[in-house]
């Protein structure tokens, strides 16, 4: 066999899918660097601003990073979809695919916005009284936009089940933390988490938007979970159709309830908001029950952890009513923590489940040959 020449090998590596994804992400990062620099220099011309605050470099950099990150994610996802990545999504209706793309892109944009804003506030605490001019601010904003955009372009090119679960968890967690830290109502925790979304200020908008986008990402994740379940069931010789349809819709129901809770804050309609929030937990319980019943070969550890989470949520509710150990905020905190811990564990388990039964797929070891009897 004639070995490949070094130039040929270099061309093959440069033309590989991984190399194309990396090169595109670097180009997006460079574009964000230049764009963030120019936008900041133009808007800050002749002024000096603080790193964080109302009219600060942090706000400007966060919005710039969000815009570039969202566009880069969407562009990378579309390009890789054209090239055949996650080709099974073509079976979904076009409207559903379009809504999914918008939801994922906005969630990535919000995550970039919150992370850059958090970093700016952290540095402002370290460099008290520091202000920056247009050129220095442009360099910082451009660097922040480049980092967020580069990561978003890579994420958009290879969307996976556990990646979406991580995105949903981060958006809700960081969005809630940002609302808690910036809320003008210091006694919000004496009521419930929904109080964060009841005021007409930036903290409320962040909280409600985090709920909405997290819920939409969970509905996107439902399709990925359904696809993994379908592969696992087919590998086990089980008809996947009604099982996948049932579980995918239940999983999407969790996201739909969360989205409704964000769209309709507690201050707008208490019955509808409470129904959506309660429905999210109820649908989760139904999903766990059905998954344990209809998925053959589901690892006992997954079923056990799912049962532990359900019991943990029930105990948290009992500690609120009737025991009265803590208020509704404590119950919501424990329930949300358990729910998203389960989400991260479950999607990884289902990803492994999609590869089939390891006991059935394992190759049979070959018997050693008795050389004395070989002819």
C-alpha positions in Angstrom: 0.0 0.0 0.0 1.4 3.4 -1.0 1.3 5.8 2.0 -0.4 9.2 1.5 1.9 12.1 1.0 2.0 14.7 3.8 0.3 17.4 1.7 -2.5 15.0 0.9 -2.9 14.2 4.6 -3.0 17.8 5.5 -5.7 18.5 2.9 -7.7 15.6 4.2 -7.5 16.9 7.7 -8.3 20.4 6.7 -11.4 19.2 4.8 -12.7 17.0 7.7 -16.0 18.0 9.3 -14.4 18.8 12.6 -11.9 21.1 10.9 -14.6 22.9 9.0 -16.6 23.4 12.2 -13.5 24.8 14.0 -12.6 27.1 11.1 -16.1 28.5 10.9 -16.2 29.1 14.6 -12.9 31.0 14.5 -14.2 33.1 11.6 -17.3 34.0 13.6 -15.2 34.8 16.6 -13.0 37.1 14.5 -16.1 38.8 13.1 -17.5 39.4 16.6 -14.2 40.7 17.8 -14.1 43.3 15.0 -17.8 44.1 15.2 -17.8 44.5 19.0 -14.7 46.7 18.8 -16.2 49.0 16.2 -19.7 49.2 17.8 -18.3 50.0 21.2 -15.8 52.7 19.9 -18.6 54.4 17.9 -21.1 54.4 20.8 -18.6 55.3 23.5 -16.8 58.0 21.5 -15.5 60.8 23.7 -16.8 59.2 27.0 -15.6 57.1 29.8 -17.9 54.6 31.5 -17.8 52.1 34.3 -17.5 48.3 33.8 -20.9 47.6 35.3 -24.1 49.5 36.1 -27.0 51.1 34.3 -25.1 52.8 31.4 -21.9 50.8 31.5 -19.5 48.9 29.3 -20.8 45.7 30.7 -24.3 46.3 29.4 -23.1 47.3 25.9 -20.7 44.3 25.7 -23.5 41.9 26.9 -25.9 43.0 24.2 -23.2 42.9 21.5 -22.1 39.4 22.6 -25.8 38.2 22.7 -26.4 39.4 19.2 -23.4 37.8 17.6 -23.7 34.6 19.7 -27.3 34.1 18.7 -26.7 34.7 15.0 -23.5 32.5 15.0 -25.4 29.6 16.7 -28.3 29.8 14.2 -25.9 30.0 11.1 -23.8 27.0 12.3 -26.9 24.9 13.0 -28.4 25.7 9.6 -25.1 24.9 7.7 -24.6 21.6 9.5 -28.2 20.6 9.0 -27.7 21.1 5.3 -24.7 18.9 5.5 -26.7 16.1 7.1 -26.1 16.5 10.8 -29.2 15.4 12.8 -30.8 14.4 9.5 -33.7 12.8 11.4 -35.1 16.3 12.2 -36.2 16.6 8.6 -39.2 14.5 9.6 -40.5 17.3 11.8 -42.8 19.9 10.4 -41.0 23.0 9.0 -42.8 25.3 11.5 -41.6 23.2 14.4 -38.0 23.2 13.1 -38.1 27.0 12.7 -39.5 27.5 16.2 -36.8 25.2 17.6 -34.1 27.1 15.9 -35.4 30.4 17.1 -35.7 29.1 20.7 -32.2 27.6 20.8 -30.6 30.7 19.3 -32.4 33.1 21.7 -31.4 30.8 24.6 -27.8 30.9 23.6 -28.0 34.7 23.1 -29.5 35.1 26.6 -26.8 32.9 28.1 -24.1 34.9 26.4 -25.7 38.2 27.7 -26.0 36.9 31.3 -22.4 35.5 31.4 -20.8 38.7 30.0 -22.9 40.8 32.4 -21.9 38.7 35.3 -18.2 38.9 34.5 -18.5 42.7 34.1 -20.1 43.0 37.5 -17.5 40.7 39.1 -14.6 42.8 37.6 -16.3 46.0 38.7 -16.3 44.7 42.3 -12.5 44.0 42.0 -11.7 47.3 40.2 -13.8 49.8 42.2 -14.1 53.2 40.6 -12.4 52.1 37.4 -13.7 53.7 34.1 -12.6 52.9 30.6 -12.4 55.0 27.4 -13.8 54.1 24.0 -10.7 52.2 22.7 -10.1 50.2 25.9 -13.8 49.5 26.2 -13.9 48.4 22.5 -11.1 45.9 23.1 -12.9 44.4 26.1 -16.3 44.3 24.4 -14.8 42.8 21.3 -13.0 40.1 23.3 -16.1 39.2 25.2 -18.2 39.0 22.0 -15.5 36.9 20.3 -15.4 34.4 23.1 -19.2 34.0 23.4 -19.6 33.8 19.6 -16.9 31.2 19.1 -18.5 29.0 21.8 -21.9 29.5 20.3 -20.8 28.6 16.8 -19.3 25.4 18.0 -22.4 24.6 20.0 -24.7 25.3 17.0 -22.7 23.0 14.8 -23.1 20.0 17.1 -26.4 20.1 19.0 -26.8 17.0 21.2 -29.3 15.8 23.8 -27.1 16.5 26.8 -25.9 19.8 25.3 -29.5 21.0 25.1 -30.1 19.8 28.7 -27.1 21.8 29.8 -28.2 24.9 27.9 -31.7 24.8 29.5 -30.2 24.3 33.0 -27.7 27.2 32.6 -30.3 29.6 31.2 -32.7 29.0 34.0 -30.1 29.0 36.8 -28.1 32.0 35.6 -31.3 33.9 34.7 -32.8 33.3 38.1 -29.6 34.2 39.9 -29.3 37.5 37.9 -32.9 38.3 38.8 -32.3 37.5 42.5 -29.3 39.8 42.7 -30.8 42.7 40.8 -34.4 42.6 42.2 -35.4 45.8 44.0 -37.7 43.7 46.3 -35.3 42.4 48.9 -38.1 40.4 50.6 -39.2 38.5 47.5 -38.0 35.2 49.0 -40.5 35.5 51.8 -43.2 34.8 49.2 -42.1 32.6 46.3 -39.8 32.6 43.2 -42.6 33.9 41.1 -42.4 37.2 42.9 -39.2 37.8 41.0 -41.3 38.1 37.8 -44.0 40.3 39.2 -42.3 43.6 39.1 -42.0 45.8 36.0 -38.2 46.0 36.0 -35.2 44.4 34.4 -35.0 41.7 37.0 -38.6 40.6 36.3 -38.0 40.5 32.5 -34.9 38.4 33.0 -36.7 35.9 35.2 -39.7 35.5 33.0 -37.6 35.4 29.8 -35.4 32.7 31.4 -38.6 30.6 32.2 -39.9 31.1 28.7 -36.7 30.2 26.9 -35.9 27.3 29.2 -39.4 25.9 28.5 -38.9 26.2 24.8 -35.5 24.5 24.9 -37.1 21.7 26.8 -39.7 21.3 24.0 -36.8 21.1 21.6 -35.1 18.6 23.8 -38.2 16.4 23.7 -37.5 15.6 20.1 -33.9 14.7 20.8 -35.0 12.5 23.7 -37.6 10.9 21.5 -35.0 10.1 18.8 -32.7 8.5 21.4 -35.5 6.4 22.8 -36.5 5.4 19.3 -33.0 4.1 18.5 -32.8 2.3 21.8 -36.2 0.6 21.3 -35.4 -0.4 17.7 -32.1 -1.9 18.8 -34.0 -4.0 21.3 -36.6 -5.2 18.7 -39.5 -3.2 20.3 -42.0 -1.2 18.3 -41.1 2.4 19.2 -44.0 4.3 17.7 -46.6 4.8 20.4 -43.9 4.7 23.2 -41.8 7.4 21.7 -44.9 9.5 20.9 -46.2 9.2 24.4 -42.9 10.0 26.2 -41.9 12.8 23.8 -45.3 14.6 24.3 -45.1 14.2 28.0 -41.5 15.6 28.0 -42.6 18.5 25.8 -45.5 19.1 28.3 -42.9 19.9 31.0 -41.5 22.6 28.8 -44.9 23.9 27.7 -46.0 24.3 31.3 -42.7 26.2 32.1 -43.2 28.5 29.1 -46.8 29.3 30.1 -45.6 30.1 33.7 -43.1 32.6 32.2 -45.5 34.2 29.7 -48.2 34.6 32.4 -46.5 35.9 35.6 -48.1 35.5 39.0 -49.2 39.2 39.0 -51.1 38.7 35.7 -53.1 35.6 36.6 -52.6 33.6 39.7 -54.8 30.6 38.7 -53.1 30.2 35.3 -49.6 30.7 36.6 -50.1 28.3 39.5 -51.7 25.7 37.2 -48.8 25.9 34.8 -46.2 25.6 37.6 -48.0 22.7 39.3 -48.7 21.1 35.9 -44.9 21.0 35.2 -44.3 18.9 38.3 -47.4 16.7 37.7 -46.4 16.0 34.1 -42.9 15.2 35.2 -44.3 12.6 37.6 -46.4 11.0 34.9 -43.4 11.0 32.5 -41.3 9.1 35.1 -44.1 6.6 35.7 -44.6 5.9 32.0 -40.9 5.8 31.2 -40.3 3.1 33.9 -43.3 1.1 32.6 -42.9 1.2 28.8 -39.1 1.3 28.3 -37.7 -2.3 28.3 -34.1 -2.5 29.5 -34.1 0.9 31.2 -31.2 0.7 33.8 -32.3 0.2 37.3 -30.2 3.1 38.4 -32.1 5.5 36.2 -35.5 4.2 37.5 -34.2 4.4 41.1 -32.9 8.0 40.7 -36.1 9.1 39.0 -38.1 7.6 41.9 -35.8 9.3 44.4 -36.4 12.7 42.7 -40.2 12.2 42.8 -40.1 11.3 46.5 -37.8 14.2 47.2 -40.2 16.7 45.6 -43.1 15.2 47.6 -41.1 15.5 50.8 -40.3 19.1 50.0 -44.0 19.9 49.5 -44.8 18.2 52.9 -42.1 20.3 54.6 -44.0 23.4 53.4 -47.6 22.1 53.9 -48.6 20.8 56.4 -45.3 20.7 58.4 -44.4 24.4 57.8 -40.7 23.9 58.1 -40.0 26.5 55.4 -42.1 28.6 52.9 -43.0 28.1 49.3 -39.7 29.5 48.1 -37.8 26.6 49.8 -40.1 24.1 48.2 -39.7 25.6 44.8 -35.9 25.7 45.2 -35.6 22.0 46.2 -38.1 20.9 43.5 -36.3 22.9 40.7 -32.9 21.6 41.8 -34.1 18.0 41.9 -35.9 18.3 38.6 -32.9 19.7 36.7 -30.5 17.3 38.3 -32.7 14.5 37.1 -32.8 16.1 33.6 -29.0 16.2 33.3 -28.7 12.5 34.5 -31.7 11.3 32.5 -30.6 12.6 29.1 -27.1 11.1 29.5 -28.7 7.7 30.4 -31.0 7.9 27.5 -28.1 8.7 25.2 -26.4 5.5 26.4 -29.8 3.6 26.1 -30.0 4.6 22.4 -27.0 2.4 21.6 -28.9 -0.7 22.4 -28.6 -3.5 25.0 -24.9 -4.0 25.7 -25.6 -7.7 26.6 -27.1 -8.3 23.2 -24.6 -6.2 21.2 -21.4 -7.6 22.9 -19.4 -9.8 20.6 -19.1 -13.5 21.5 -15.5 -14.3 22.6 -13.8 -16.7 20.2 -12.7 -20.1 21.5 -9.0 -20.7 21.6 -7.7 -23.0 18.9 -6.2 -26.3 20.0 -3.1 -26.4 18.0 -2.5 -30.1 18.6 -5.7 -31.0 16.8 -5.3 -28.5 13.9 -4.9 -30.2 10.6 
